[in-house]
Amino acid sequence: ERGNIFEKRFGLKYAEPTIRLRFLDVTLQTKYNFPVADMSISLSSFEQLGICGTRCLITENQMNFLTLPTLPNSFALFGSGYAVQALQSVGWLRDCNIFYWGDLDAQGFQILSHLRSHFPQVQSIMMNRDTLKAFNKFTVTDVKATFKTLSNLTEEEQAIYKYLATNKVRLEQEHILQAYVNRALNLLG
């Protein structure tokens, strides 16, 4: 942002952040008249979309974003880790049911907490003890994990976050089987 001060001051174009969006429901795609289901658009254009009253799934990693199943009244955003911070200016997202699915690691919960500071309605999915237990054989050591107090986590999220950070454990979301993902997402209702 700071690098664009000159351009903004004089009304010049600059390389603004882009948002990767994927419609998970062809009816929703048709309603908003998008010719493609998967696209990247500028943040300022995304701010104008107003896809209110829908379900928004945000994934931390691209492979999971690309393999999300068809879901009614839903679209997905590729969060790309901490890049989700760009979403804080998108006011219409406050009128969406937002679900965040990140890696089961300290950073995933830090991203969730930050996202929830702007969108309190965010719910985490597949970031729990059951998922960790089901795919425990895929956990690895996370040497960068650090624990700090996060104010925007539920009690259950805080417990799993503390466990992961203090034990320096991580489970990347790419290791969660697609059948498990599909079941979890279909339970969202």
Secondary structure, 3 states (H helix, E strand, C coil): CHHHHHHHHCCCCCCCCEEEEEECCHHHHHHCCCCCCEEEEEHHHHHCCCCCCCEEEEECCHHHHHCCCCCCCEEEEECCHHHHHHHHHCHHHHHCEEEEECCECHHHHHHHHHHHHHCCCCEECCCCHHHHHHCHHHCEECCCCCCCCCCCCCHHHHHHHHHHHHHCEEECHHHCCHHHHHHHHHCCC
